[in-house]
């Protein structure tokens, strides 16, 4: 049974106990749209990996659309794209100062 579970479980959840995986799924599936839409603090830049399998590109685009005045930047790469292109992100943020 456990090997069948591992076929369908995300990479982030493979090493979690059954109880912790249940909590993980609840958190991941929670809808935070109202928080993004009603955000009062200034959020101007959202960075996302095009090939992100943990949080889809469309999720990033949706979040960006909900936050007032947000700029959405997509980069080649997965969930950890920023590790390879931190200099590009730094340049974007520095140019805005």
PyMOL commands that set and color helices and strands:
alter all, ss='L'
color gray80, all
select helices_A, chain A and resi 2-8+11-13+18-29+33-37+57-66+81-83+86-95
alter helices_A, ss='H'
color red, helices_A
select strands_A, chain A and resi 45-49+71-75
alter strands_A, ss='S'
color yellow, strands_A
deselect
rebuild
show_as cartoon
